[in-house]
């Protein structure tokens, strides 16, 4: 990666052009609840320790951090980590997503508009087109962008030097990333783990303080138990509990929490109607499994990606379903939760 890049042309913003994070997002409540410092970021201790070493070493060398990839189920804090890294390094972060980069020109526009030390955050990077992905390789490895001008025998390649930058990417489906792309994240590939109940409770108490909600141990514990081990879900449920308490002119209590969650169709384990429908479909239509994902999706009129990214991780974490070479199977614990006897009499 060149430390003294030659001037490169600034192309006009494209459809996939990034936005400068923080200009309008402050108006949104979720942005307000997002941790703004490492001290406020609860959980993921191992990742934070690794990032501390990576960022400190880069700062001492006066060089942008190496490229970083975060992966894991939705709502665990991948985007928040990217924002914290930008704040730690004092860099400007520009954000886009895999589906927004439709053409090579879109990527070229983004890269040539970066300034030295900028952070480019690409969410859902697994949805990048493979042709575009190959253009990204030299940009990540050597800080160059190869542009082909013309077609046929007269076509020629122009190589542009890019300013030093850091790519931070996030994905919920790391298996869909090619090995060459994964290997270029030299700063590290980090998996975000589900949070503990205690960590979720601490997150809820912090969010409640920001929202001006008085919440004691019991309501926070009840919300945490049904939050799918995920901060995003915990904050969503907290806001809905606040809404009901406000409408009913009452304080937030365990009763308020239980009433809110009942209205939302969320049971004692945090399962939604959709989660329970998935389990019941496997049991009622396919004898509890094994059954293939595409068959389940067709039966539920649901996208396979939604089942894999939204429902399955939590059901697997709870041990309510299993993945086998032949398909998905509901476990005895899944039958028990639905109060259904399986064929073995369990």
Helices and strands as residue ranges (DSSP letters): E 19-20, G 25-27, H 29-33, H 45-60, E 68-71, H 78-89, E 93-97, G 98-100, H 104-112, E 119-123, G 125-127, H 130-141, E 144-149, G 152-154, E 156-161, E 166-171, G 174-176, H 179-183, E 188-191, H 197-211, H 217-225, H 231-247, H 254-263, H 273-286, H 293-300, H 304-306, I 307-311, H 312-318, E 321-324, E 327-330, H 332-337
